[in-house]
Amino acid sequence: MSGVQEDQKRQPGVVGRLSPRRAWSGIYAVPVEGVPKKEGESAVYRCVESEQSGVPVKTLPAVLEDFPEIRSPFDTLYCAAQAFSNDPFLGVREKLPLQVFPATSQEETDTGTGSSATTAKTPEARPACADGEVPATGQKGVSSSKTSPGGERLATGGTSPATSPSKDCTSGLQSTPSAPSFGESCRKSCLGFGEYKWLSYQETLKQVQSLAWALSNEVDIPVCLFGDDAEVQENYRFAGIWARSSAAWRITDYACNAAKIVSVPLYDTLGHEALLYIIGLTKLQVLFVEGAKLHPALNLVTEEKVPLKAVICFDSVTPEEVEEFAAHSVKLYAFDELIHKGMGEKHERPELSLDDVCTVIFTSGTTGVPKGVVHTNGGFVATIAGYVGCNNRMNLRRGDVTLSYLPQSHVYQRGVEIILTHLGVGIGYYSGDITRIVEDIQRLRPTVFFGVPRVYTRMLDKILSGVSEKSNAVQWLFKKALAWKENNYRKDGSRFTSLIPDLLFGKIRATFGGRLKTLCMGSAPMKAEAIVMLQMLLGAPVCEGWGMTETGICFLQDLEDNEKGTIGGSFPSLEFKIVSLPELAYDATGATPKGELLVRGPSVTKRYFQDLKTTQAVFDKDGWMRTGDVVELLPSGAPRIIDRAKNIFKLAQGEYVAPERLENIFSSSPFVEQIYLHGDSFQNSVVAIVVPCKDVTLKWAKEHNMGQVSYTDLLKSTDLRQSVLHSMKEAGRGRVHGFEEPKNVFLTPHAFTAENGLATPTMKVVRKQVEKEYRKQIDGMYAELKERHHPAN
């Protein structure tokens, strides 16, 4: 075959990436005929072959039918760069010195009206500096001054240069007439942020290939041997990524894949001990870091004796820092320096296999020591094939734009970005400060949005809090307009807009950019009524989904499905079944199967890294994985999560309690912002740690003549605590047993966050950490209950 013919064979087409979307038929999955049921189990379910046929898919697709040449995440970018060459792909907000940062009024920040909400621009030339300083000359990738007036290092969280450097730009960030300057997030007040600047698909591919070349030819990433007598011995080259989400993170991810380097995402909420455990287990000797992690990386060498060979900083570095690392035998590189080294080299497309290990993602450790989930190239490709094969449930289109702010270290955001790459969607990155996310949204004006319940709850709280400050007349109009839209929605689930109410809700939509057409929610359940309210206010459907670190994204709701509180339908790359849990009285063999969800398919990991014991415990001999989620199966074939099989405890009287199901129920109390339920076999009752909703709590204080009491003292009020307990009891009326109701509560003003280690990056409560943090208060609540029932003489 000639070279031209070979190129034509490997050239992707523009059409065929998504079949035309059809109306949703109301059915997601049906039983597979001819597969006998096992005792205590439901049938095996698969996605229907088409939304109209009601016939299950015959095989689980592991590759994209129209794109068999896509064998890895890198191949996804490579083919997309041919199809969408000049389309904007990765966008970041330009960094500006404070004196030229355009002022944003409070009104613009609160409502989204005003000049801050501008259309995302396509790539254009505009040289800028990563640190906002006066441009300087010097060694590529090295800045002569990178400290604040107080001497602390200025970290921007990630830069990504384009082709040949401009003389007008300081090292650490480069630009060309065709590619915009690139850089994210600074935590210092000396910088501001302007409009979004973009790299095209083709420009991104060039940077990825250049970095991949440098990683293979310039950076010493050793091959390490893994395995023991219980496992097949394997050789891998590992590189860690320790940084916030950024365009540089995405480029690094694709470059590692192209160079056959296994990436290992790291994040702070793992905790220091877990971080050291992961570094030791994977024998990590090369780290990608953002500027803020540069000196913590050096401390790993000097304090923890981690044998690092190289550190690659997403931000520019100083000559002094290079020397400091060199003094400890560590080579320090600037990210753009490596890309520049590879720019002049010839880049052959690598031959990658579906079976190659792509990444090892460690679980967030909510139940103990983090486990390394091994994901192959084929797993990510199957995820893309799964979305492409299920009727484009979110109605994504080429040219859509989304905001990336969730951790790329989490499989949810990472999977989303790989799917979006294939579809031609632009990804704009947040400025690195989650408190500025509304400003980022207003600048980017996304058309699709991916989030977790915590984010959407904050959105809703912000909206309702703003309405509560308006006049009684405005509040009355708001309630009437909302009721009108909700009534129309109940009649017709496709009606998200309504002319007259939307005139009133226009400023709310503008706050979130004014262009949202679809939202996606994963990670945890959210109250159905809250989802419907959010849909009505934003005029866009919320598609719920499900996945785990082990499975990637594999369930997703169709935007036309108005039954909220489900996880939607399975992708065609997955099959599932439900298994009875007699100890929790869940029967998978009934008319409405209830029990633990088990999944199997090419998108699901096959093992944990260096952990054969856990692999054998989680997977059975037929490849089925126990998810730990308890579900009930709806007539549509969509599971609804109702409980957790893993986090259960037994009370002293022998009753089993599933805290996560109860926490979801009690969260419907207006007082409850976050909640943790505790119990054990030494106690006969449940107690709760509650982070109360501040607005509701202050309103209660005002109504009870306690408005002058400090918030900290208010939370100690016995009357308030009793009101919270009563409210939770009302929330659980008819849905919980008496022994499942908390008998005492401690109110804390401190939210469970990823920063304080009490929640994962996707806002799941880290139960062991909360128990440890509040051990004294838990013991105090039980002592109080004991005194109440058996007072001292």
C-alpha positions in Angstrom: 0.0 0.0 0.0 1.3 3.4 -0.9 2.0 6.1 1.7 -0.9 8.2 0.2 -3.3 5.2 0.5 -2.1 4.6 4.0 -2.8 8.2 5.0 -6.2 8.0 3.4 -7.0 4.9 5.4 -6.1 6.5 8.6 -7.8 9.9 7.9 -10.9 10.3 10.0 -14.1 11.7 8.4 -16.0 14.7 9.8 -19.4 13.1 9.5 -20.5 10.0 11.4 -19.2 11.1 14.8 -22.8 11.2 16.0 -25.9 9.8 14.4 -28.8 12.2 14.2 -30.6 12.3 17.5 -34.0 10.7 17.7 -36.9 11.2 20.1 -36.4 9.2 23.3 -38.7 6.2 23.3 -39.0 5.9 27.1 -36.9 2.7 27.3 -33.2 2.5 28.2 -32.5 -1.2 28.8 -34.2 -4.6 28.6 -33.3 -8.1 29.7 -31.0 -10.1 27.5 -32.8 -13.2 26.2 -31.3 -16.6 26.7 -29.2 -15.7 29.7 -30.5 -17.8 32.7 -31.1 -16.0 35.9 -29.1 -17.0 38.9 -30.7 -17.5 42.3 -31.2 -14.2 44.1 -30.4 -12.2 41.0 -32.3 -10.2 38.4 -32.0 -10.7 34.6 -28.9 -9.3 32.8 -29.8 -5.9 31.2 -28.3 -4.2 28.2 -29.0 -0.9 26.5 -31.5 -1.2 23.7 -30.1 -1.4 20.2 -32.0 1.7 19.1 -34.4 4.0 20.9 -37.2 2.6 18.8 -36.5 -1.1 18.6 -36.5 -2.2 22.3 -34.0 -4.9 21.4 -30.9 -5.2 23.5 -27.5 -4.7 21.9 -26.0 -8.0 20.8 -22.4 -7.1 21.7 -20.8 -4.5 24.0 -18.9 -2.1 21.7 -15.2 -1.7 22.7 -14.3 0.5 19.7 -16.0 3.2 17.7 -17.6 1.6 14.7 -17.0 4.6 12.4 -13.5 5.3 13.8 -11.7 2.0 14.2 -8.4 3.8 14.1 -9.1 5.4 17.5 -7.3 3.0 19.9 -6.5 5.4 22.7 -7.3 8.9 24.2 -4.4 10.4 22.2 -5.9 8.9 19.0 -9.1 10.7 19.9 -7.3 14.1 19.8 -5.3 13.1 16.7 -8.4 12.3 14.7 -10.4 15.3 16.1 -7.5 17.6 15.0 -8.0 16.4 11.4 -11.8 16.9 11.6 -12.0 20.1 13.6 -8.5 21.5 12.8 -9.2 25.2 13.4 -12.0 24.9 15.9 -11.3 26.4 19.3 -10.5 23.5 21.7 -8.7 24.6 24.9 -9.4 28.0 26.4 -8.1 29.9 29.4 -8.6 33.4 30.8 -5.9 35.7 29.9 -3.9 37.0 32.8 -3.7 40.8 33.2 -1.7 43.1 35.5 -4.0 44.6 38.1 -3.8 48.1 36.6 -5.3 46.9 33.3 -7.8 44.5 34.7 -11.3 45.6 33.6 -13.4 46.4 36.6 -16.4 44.1 37.2 -19.3 45.7 39.1 -21.1 43.9 41.8 -24.2 44.0 39.7 -22.4 42.2 36.9 -21.1 39.6 39.2 -24.5 39.0 40.8 -26.7 39.1 37.8 -24.6 38.4 34.8 -25.8 41.4 33.0 -23.2 43.8 31.6 -20.1 43.6 29.6 -18.6 40.7 31.5 -20.7 38.2 29.7 -19.0 38.1 26.3 -19.0 35.5 23.7 -16.1 33.1 23.8 -13.7 34.1 21.1 -12.0 31.9 18.5 -8.2 31.9 18.5 -6.5 35.2 17.9 -3.1 36.8 18.6 -2.6 38.6 21.9 0.8 38.2 23.6 0.5 38.0 27.4 2.6 36.9 30.4 1.7 34.1 32.7 2.5 36.1 35.8 1.2 39.5 34.6 4.6 41.1 35.0 6.4 43.4 32.5 7.7 41.2 29.7 11.3 40.3 30.1 13.9 38.4 28.1 16.0 35.5 29.2 16.3 31.8 29.1 13.3 30.0 27.7 11.0 28.8 30.5 12.9 30.8 33.1 11.8 34.1 34.7 14.1 36.3 36.6 11.4 37.2 39.1 8.6 35.0 40.2 7.8 36.1 43.7 5.2 38.4 45.3 6.2 41.6 47.1 6.1 39.5 50.3 8.6 37.0 48.8 6.0 34.2 48.3 6.1 32.3 45.0 3.4 33.3 42.5 1.8 30.2 41.1 -0.4 30.4 38.1 -1.5 26.8 38.1 -0.6 25.9 34.5 0.6 27.4 31.2 0.7 26.0 27.8 2.7 27.7 25.1 2.1 27.6 21.4 4.5 27.2 18.5 7.6 29.4 18.1 8.0 31.9 20.9 7.2 35.5 20.6 9.8 38.1 21.7 7.1 40.0 23.4 6.4 37.4 26.0 8.3 36.5 29.1 9.5 33.0 29.5 6.9 30.7 31.0 4.4 31.6 28.3 4.9 31.9 24.6 2.7 32.9 21.7 2.5 33.1 17.9 0.4 35.1 15.6 -1.9 32.1 15.1 -2.0 30.8 18.7 -3.2 32.7 21.7 -1.2 33.0 24.9 -2.0 30.4 27.4 -2.0 30.2 31.2 -4.3 29.6 34.2 -5.1 30.5 37.7 -3.2 32.6 40.1 -4.0 32.7 43.8 -2.5 36.2 44.2 -4.4 39.4 44.2 -1.8 41.1 42.1 -3.3 39.4 39.0 -6.7 39.7 37.3 -8.2 37.8 34.5 -9.5 39.0 31.1 -11.3 37.2 28.3 -10.9 33.6 27.3 -8.1 32.9 24.7 -8.1 29.7 22.7 -5.9 27.0 21.2 -7.4 25.2 18.2 -7.5 21.4 17.9 -4.5 21.4 15.5 -2.5 23.7 17.7 -3.2 21.6 20.8 -2.1 18.5 18.9 1.2 20.1 18.0 1.9 20.9 21.6 0.9 17.4 22.7 3.2 15.8 20.1 6.0 18.1 21.0 5.7 17.4 24.7 5.5 13.6 24.0 8.7 13.8 22.1 10.4 15.7 24.9 9.2 13.2 27.5 10.7 10.4 25.4 14.0 12.1 24.5 14.8 14.8 27.1 13.3 13.6 30.4 14.7 10.6 32.2 11.5 8.6 33.0 12.8 5.2 34.1 11.1 1.9 33.3 10.2 0.1 36.5 9.4 -3.5 37.1 6.2 -4.4 38.9 4.7 -7.7 40.0 5.4 -10.6 42.3 4.7 -14.3 42.5 1.0 -13.6 42.6 0.9 -11.4 39.5 2.4 -11.3 36.0 5.5 -9.1 36.1 5.1 -5.9 34.1 7.2 -2.9 33.1 5.8 0.6 33.2 7.0 4.2 33.0 5.0 6.3 35.4 4.6 10.1 35.7 2.5 11.8 38.4 0.4 14.9 37.8 -0.1 17.0 40.9 -2.0 20.1 40.0 -5.4 21.7 39.7 -7.4 21.3 36.5 -6.0 23.3 33.6 -5.3 23.2 29.9 -1.7 22.1 30.7 -3.1 19.1 32.6 -5.1 18.1 29.6 -2.1 18.5 27.3 0.0 16.5 29.7 -2.6 13.7 29.8 -2.6 13.3 26.1 1.2 13.6 25.8 1.8 10.9 28.4 -0.6 8.6 26.5 1.2 9.3 23.2 4.6 8.5 24.8 3.2 5.3 26.4 3.8 6.8 29.9 1.3 5.8 32.5 -0.1 8.9 34.2 -0.9 8.9 38.0 -3.1 11.8 39.1 -2.4 13.1 42.6 -4.5 15.5 44.7 -4.3 17.1 48.1 -7.4 15.6 49.6 -5.7 12.2 49.5 -3.8 13.3 52.6 0.0 13.3 53.0 0.3 9.6 54.1 -1.8 8.5 51.1 0.3 10.6 48.8 3.5 8.9 50.0 1.8 5.5 49.8 0.9 6.1 46.1 4.3 7.5 45.2 5.9 4.4 46.8 3.6 1.9 45.3 4.0 3.2 41.7 7.8 4.1 42.2 7.1 7.6 40.9 10.3 9.4 40.0 8.8 12.1 37.7 6.2 14.7 38.7 4.3 17.3 36.7 3.3 20.1 39.1 1.7 23.6 39.1 3.8 26.4 40.6 2.1 26.2 44.0 3.3 22.6 44.3 6.9 23.2 43.3 8.3 23.5 46.8 6.1 20.7 48.3 7.6 18.6 45.5 11.1 19.5 46.7 10.1 18.7 50.2 9.2 15.2 49.1 12.9 14.8 48.2 14.5 16.6 51.2 12.1 15.6 54.0 10.5 12.3 52.8 13.5 11.0 50.8 11.4 10.3 47.7 13.9 9.5 44.9 12.6 12.0 42.3 14.6 12.4 39.1 12.6 15.2 37.4 10.0 17.7 38.1 8.1 19.5 35.3 6.5 22.8 36.3 3.4 24.0 34.5 4.6 27.6 35.3 7.9 29.3 34.6 10.7 28.7 37.0 13.6 30.8 38.2 17.3 30.0 37.8 17.6 29.8 41.6 14.9 27.1 41.7 16.6 25.1 39.0 19.8 25.2 41.0 18.0 24.3 44.2 16.5 21.2 42.7 19.8 20.3 41.0 21.5 20.4 44.4 19.3 17.5 45.3 20.0 15.7 42.0 16.5 16.6 40.6 16.2 18.0 37.1 13.7 20.9 37.1 12.0 21.8 33.8 9.6 24.4 32.7 6.6 23.0 30.9 6.9 25.4 27.9 10.7 24.7 27.7 10.0 21.0 27.0 7.3 21.8 24.4 9.7 24.2 22.7 12.3 21.5 22.5 9.9 19.2 20.7 8.5 21.8 18.3 11.1 21.3 15.6 11.1 17.5 15.6 9.2 15.2 13.3 6.3 13.6 15.0 5.2 10.2 13.8 1.8 9.0 15.0 2.4 6.3 17.6 1.0 2.9 17.3 -1.1 2.5 20.5 -3.0 -0.6 21.6 -6.4 -0.9 23.3 -4.7 -3.1 25.9 -2.0 -0.6 26.9 -2.3 0.8 30.4 -3.2 4.4 30.1 -3.5 5.6 33.7 -3.8 4.4 37.3 -6.4 6.5 39.1 -6.4 6.1 42.9 -9.7 6.1 44.7 -10.3 9.0 47.2 -10.0 6.7 50.1 -13.5 7.2 51.7 -13.3 3.7 53.1 -9.6 3.3 53.8 -6.3 3.1 51.9 -6.6 4.4 48.3 -6.8 1.7 45.7 -5.1 2.1 42.3 -7.6 1.6 39.5 -5.9 0.4 36.3 -7.5 2.0 33.2 -6.4 0.9 29.7 -6.7 2.8 26.5 -9.6 0.5 25.5 -11.6 1.5 28.6 -11.6 5.1 27.6 -12.3 4.3 24.0 -15.3 2.1 25.1 -16.6 5.1 27.1 -16.6 7.3 24.0 -18.2 4.5 22.0 -20.8 4.2 24.7 -21.8 7.8 24.5 -21.7 7.9 20.7 -23.9 4.7 20.6 -26.7 5.9 22.9 -28.6 8.6 20.9 -26.5 11.6 22.0 -28.5 11.8 25.2 -27.3 15.4 26.1 -27.6 16.6 22.5 -24.0 17.7 22.3 -22.8 19.4 19.1 -19.7 20.5 17.5 -19.1 24.1 18.6 -20.6 23.7 22.1 -18.6 25.1 24.9 -18.2 23.9 28.5 -16.3 25.0 31.7 -13.8 22.7 33.2 -13.4 23.2 37.0 -13.9 19.8 38.5 -10.7 17.8 39.2 -9.2 16.2 36.2 -7.7 13.7 38.6 -11.2 12.3 39.0 -12.5 9.9 36.3 -15.7 11.9 35.9 -14.1 15.1 34.5 -11.4 13.2 32.7 -13.9 11.0 30.9 -16.1 14.0 30.0 -13.1 15.8 28.4 -12.1 12.8 26.3 -15.7 12.4 25.0 -15.9 16.2 24.3 -12.6 16.0 22.4 -14.1 13.5 20.0 -17.2 15.6 19.5 -15.6 19.0 18.7 -16.6 20.7 21.9 -14.5 23.6 23.3 -13.3 23.3 26.9 -12.6 26.5 28.8 -10.8 26.2 32.1 -11.7 28.0 35.3 -9.3 30.6 36.6 -8.1 28.3 39.4 -10.2 29.9 42.2 -13.6 28.1 42.8 -14.9 31.3 44.5 -14.7 33.0 41.1 -16.5 30.4 39.2 -19.6 32.6 38.5 -17.3 35.2 37.0 -15.6 32.4 34.9 -19.1 31.3 33.7 -20.1 34.8 32.7 -16.9 35.3 30.7 -17.1 31.9 29.0 -20.9 31.6 28.6 -20.9 27.8 28.3 -23.6 26.0 26.4 -23.2 22.8 28.4 -22.3 22.4 32.0 -21.0 19.4 34.1 -21.3 19.4 37.8 -22.0 17.6 41.1 -24.9 18.1 43.5 -22.9 20.4 45.8 -22.3 22.8 42.9 -25.9 22.8 41.7 -27.1 23.2 45.3 -25.0 26.3 45.7 -26.3 27.6 42.4 -29.9 27.1 43.6 -29.1 28.6 47.0 -27.6 31.7 45.4 -30.7 32.2 43.3 -33.2 31.7 46.1 -31.1 33.8 48.5 -31.2 36.6 46.0 -35.0 36.3 45.6 -35.5 36.4 49.3 -34.0 39.8 49.5 -36.5 41.2 47.0 -39.8 42.8 47.8 -42.8 40.8 48.7 -44.3 41.5 45.3 -41.3 40.2 43.5 -41.2 37.1 45.6 -44.9 36.5 44.9 -44.3 36.9 41.1 -41.3 34.5 41.4 -43.3 31.8 43.1 -46.2 32.2 40.6 -43.9 32.0 37.6 -42.0 29.0 38.9 -45.3 27.2 39.7 -46.5 28.0 36.1 -43.4 26.5 34.6 -43.4 23.4 36.8 -47.0 22.8 36.0 -46.2 23.0 32.2 -43.2 20.7 32.7 -45.4 18.0 34.5 -47.7 18.0 31.4 -44.9 18.0 28.9 -41.4 17.0 30.0 -39.8 18.7 27.0 -41.0 22.2 28.1 -38.1 24.0 29.8 -38.9 27.4 28.6 -42.1 29.6 28.9 -42.3 33.1 27.5 -43.7 35.1 30.3 -42.0 33.4 33.3 -38.7 33.5 31.4 -38.9 37.3 31.2 -38.7 37.2 35.0 -36.0 34.6 35.1 -33.8 36.3 32.4 -31.3 37.8 34.9 -30.9 34.4 36.6 -30.0 32.8 33.2 -27.6 35.7 32.5 -25.8 35.0 35.8 -24.8 31.6 34.4 -23.9 33.0 31.0 -27.3 33.0 29.3 -26.5 30.2 26.8 -26.9 27.0 28.8 -28.9 24.3 26.9 -28.0 21.1 28.8 -26.5 20.3 32.3 -25.1 17.0 33.5 -24.9 15.9 37.1 -22.9 13.0 38.5 -21.1 11.8 41.6 -24.1 11.7 44.0 -27.9 12.0 44.1 -29.8 15.3 44.4 -33.3 15.9 45.5 -35.7 15.5 42.6 -37.7 18.6 43.4 -34.5 20.7 43.5 -33.4 19.4 40.1 -36.8 20.3 38.6 -36.6 23.8 40.1 -33.1 24.4 38.7 -34.3 23.3 35.3 -37.1 25.7 35.4 -35.0 28.6 36.5 -32.2 28.0 34.0 -34.5 26.9 31.2 -32.4 23.8 30.5 -32.6 20.0 31.3 -30.4 18.4 33.9 -29.2 14.9 32.8 -28.3 12.7 35.8 -25.5 10.1 35.3 -23.5 7.6 37.2 -20.0 6.2 37.3 -17.2 5.1 39.6 -13.4 5.4 39.5 -13.5 1.7 38.4 -16.1 2.1 35.7 -15.8 5.6 34.2 -19.0 7.2 33.0 -21.4 4.5 32.0 -25.0 5.6 32.9 -26.6 8.8 31.6 -30.2 10.1 31.5 -31.7 11.3 28.3 -32.6 15.0 28.3 -36.2 14.2 27.4 -36.6 11.9 30.5 -38.4 14.0 33.1 -38.3 11.3 35.9 -35.7 12.8 38.2 -33.8 10.9 40.9 -32.5 8.2 38.6 -29.1 7.6 37.0 -30.5 7.2 33.5 -29.7 4.4 31.1 -26.6 2.3 30.7 -24.3 2.9 27.8 -24.2 0.1 25.2 -20.6 -0.6 26.3 -22.0 -1.9 29.6 -24.3 -4.6 30.9 -25.7 -4.8 34.4 -27.7 -6.9 36.8 -29.1 -6.6 40.4 -28.3 -9.0 43.2 -30.4 -9.5 46.4 -29.2 -8.3 49.8 -31.2 -10.3 52.3 -29.5 -8.6 55.3 -31.0 -5.3 54.1 -34.3 -6.9 52.9 -33.7 -6.1 49.3 -35.0 -8.6 46.7 -33.7 -8.6 43.2 -36.1 -11.2 42.0 -39.4 -9.2 42.5 -41.4 -7.3 40.0 -39.3 -4.2 40.8 -35.8 -5.6 41.3 -34.0 -4.1 44.3 -30.5 -4.9 45.4 -26.8 -4.3 44.7 -25.9 -3.1 41.2 -23.3 -5.2 39.4 -21.7 -4.1 36.1 -19.5 -5.6 33.4 -18.1 -4.4 30.1 -15.1 -3.1 28.2 -15.2 0.3 30.0 -14.9 -1.3 33.4 -11.4 -1.8 34.9 -10.3 -5.4 35.2 -8.0 -5.0 38.3 -6.5 -2.8 41.0 -2.8 -2.0 40.7 -0.6 -4.4 42.8 -3.7 -5.5 44.8 -4.8 -9.0 43.8 -6.7 -9.5 47.0 -9.0 -6.5 46.5 -9.4 -7.4 42.8 -10.6 -10.9 43.7 -13.0 -9.5 46.4 -14.6 -6.9 44.0 -14.8 -9.0 40.8 -16.3 -12.5 40.5 -15.0 -15.2 38.2 -17.3 -14.0 35.4 -16.0 -10.4 35.5 -19.0 -8.9 37.3 -18.0 -6.0 39.5 -19.9 -5.2 42.8 -20.5 -1.4 42.9 -21.7 -1.2 46.5 -24.7 0.9 45.3 -28.2 -0.4 46.1 -30.7 0.4 43.4 -34.3 -0.3 42.4 -35.0 -0.8 38.7 -37.6 1.4 37.1 -39.9 0.3 34.2 -37.7 2.4 31.8 -34.7 0.2 32.7 -33.1 3.1 34.6 -31.8 2.3 38.1 -32.5 4.6 41.0 -29.9 4.6 43.8 -31.7 4.0 47.1 -28.9 2.9 49.5 -25.3 1.8 49.9 -24.3 -1.8 50.6 -20.8 -0.9 51.8 -21.4 1.7 54.4 -23.8 0.0 56.8 -23.5 -0.5 60.5 -25.3 -2.5 63.1 -26.7 -1.0 66.3 -26.5 -2.7 69.7 -30.0 -4.1 69.3 -29.1 -5.8 66.1 -30.7 -3.4 63.6 -28.8 -2.6 60.4 -28.6 1.0 59.4 -27.6 2.3 55.9 -26.5 5.9 56.7 -26.1 7.2 53.1 -29.7 6.5 52.2 -30.9 8.2 55.4 -28.5 11.2 54.8 -30.1 11.7 51.4 -33.6 11.7 53.1 -32.7 14.0 56.0 -31.0 16.4 53.6 -34.4 17.4 52.4 -34.8 19.2 55.7 -34.4 23.0 55.0 -32.0 23.2 58.0 -29.6 20.6 56.6 -26.8 21.7 54.3 -24.6 18.7 54.9 -25.0 15.7 57.2 -23.1 12.7 58.6 -24.9 10.0 60.5 -23.1 7.9 63.0 -23.8 4.6 64.9 -22.1 1.4 65.9 -22.7 -1.9 67.7 -22.1 -0.4 71.1 -24.9 2.1 70.8 -28.6 1.6 70.3 -29.3 4.9 68.5 -28.1 7.1 65.7 -26.6 10.6 66.1 -25.9 13.3 63.5 -23.2 15.9 62.7 -25.0 18.6 60.7 -23.7 21.6 58.8 -26.8 23.8 58.9 -28.0 26.0 56.1 -27.0 29.4 57.4 -29.9 31.4 55.9 -32.5 29.1 57.4 -30.7 29.1 60.7 -30.5 32.9 60.9 -34.1 33.2 59.9 -35.0 30.8 62.8 -32.9 32.9 65.2 -34.7 36.1 64.2 -38.1 34.4 64.7 -37.0 33.2 68.2 -35.6 36.5 69.3 -32.0 35.3 69.1 -30.9 37.5 66.2 -28.2 39.2 68.3 -26.5 35.9 69.3 -23.3 35.1 67.5 -23.6 32.3 64.9 -21.2 30.1 66.8 -23.2 30.4 70.1 -26.4 30.1 68.2 -25.4 26.6 67.0 -25.1 25.5 70.6 -28.7 26.4 71.4 -30.7 23.4 72.7 -33.9 24.9 71.1 -32.2 25.2 67.7 -30.9 21.6 67.9 -34.3 20.3 68.8 -35.8 22.2 65.9 -33.3 20.6 63.5 -34.1 17.2 64.9 -37.8 17.8 64.5 -37.3 19.0 60.9 -35.3 15.9 60.0 -38.0 13.7 61.6 -40.6 15.4 59.4 -38.4 14.8 56.4 -38.2 11.1 57.1 -41.9 10.6 58.0 -43.2 7.5 56.4 -39.8 6.7 54.9 -37.6 5.7 57.9 -37.9 3.5 60.9 -37.8 4.9 64.4 -34.3 3.5 65.1 -33.0 5.2 61.9 -33.9 8.7 63.2 -31.1 10.6 64.8 -31.7 11.0 68.6 -29.1 13.8 69.0 -27.4 16.3 66.8 -24.3 18.5 66.8 -24.3 21.6 64.7 -21.1 22.8 63.2 -20.4 26.0 61.2 -17.6 24.3 59.3 -18.5 22.7 55.9 -17.2 19.3 54.8 -14.9 20.3 52.0 -12.1 18.8 50.0 -9.7 21.4 51.4 -10.3 20.2 55.0 -10.3 16.5 54.0 -13.8 15.9 55.2 -15.1 15.5 51.6 -13.8 14.2 48.3 -13.2 16.5 45.3 -16.7 15.5 44.2 -18.1 16.4 47.6 -18.8 12.8 48.9 -18.4 12.7 52.7 -15.2 11.0 53.8 -16.8 9.1 56.6 -13.7 8.0 58.4 -12.3 11.5 58.5 -15.5 13.1 59.8 -15.7 10.4 62.5 -12.1 11.2 63.5 -12.6 14.9 63.4 -15.8 14.9 65.5 -15.0 12.0 67.7 -15.2 14.1 70.8 -18.6 15.6 69.8 -20.0 12.1 68.9 -19.0 10.8 72.4 -20.5 13.9 73.9 -23.9 13.3 72.2 -24.0 9.7 73.4 -23.1 10.8 76.9 -25.9 13.4 76.8 -28.4 10.8 75.7 -27.3 8.5 78.5 -27.6 11.3 81.1 -31.1 12.1 79.7 -32.3 8.5 80.1 -30.4 7.7 83.2 -29.8 10.9 85.2 -27.3 10.8 88.0 -28.9 10.7 91.5 
